[in-house]
Each structure stands twice: as structure tokens, then as C-alpha cells.
């Protein structure tokens, strides 16, 4: 399976893939190839949006726990999805 994938990548990306394959190990990464920029920039608005998404997701955990407790205690499902 791997030779087919490698052949496809060599055709698709040409010499650029050859250069990539020469310096990139197959299984374990070479940490000396990792370089990070001295500074990072980020958007506060994007960060705030992602934080809001995380809170919405985390808010469902207690809801599911309450649903499970109601089911175990009273024998019926409080919230049911169609």
C-alpha cells in the first residue's frame, strides 16, 4: 500500500515531494527539523469564538449527567433525540 501512495505523491507533487521525502523520516519525526518562529500572532476574536464553542460543548456534559441520573432514578429518559 505504501509504494502506491508514494508513487502517487511523487506524480502529484513532483520534485517538491522528493525533497520532502529526503529530509522527512518515515515513522519517527526528527526533532532537529522542527523550527518555530520567535513570535506568534493570534486573533482575540477567534480565540473568544473558540472559547465560546468549548463552553457550549462543556455545558452539555452536566445535561447528559442529569439525563442519566433521571433515567436511573425514575426509569425514563428526560431528554430524547429523534
Steps between C-alpha positions, in 0.01 A plus 500: 500500500783742587676473159174591325451803722859614455478458122180706497660777709807509275277541192268751671767727654806424286846607620355679803391165644845353431664777706243453776551121507879538521492706818192346668533166682234236431388419854660701781537874452843658511474771766794693356281575195246683718534878497259746656481872436618735777152649535143391431205718409141410575159656476323571828164480320582151368623392842181632660287313243686175562464545875125555459477181288684308771265630770195398296646150463590478870152620599354180355695279743291588809186479286586145396587409861163631623327307224680182607412560867130553414505181292662294778281649776159521333534259211431735213712716274469871573646614169469288189637560152286392204 
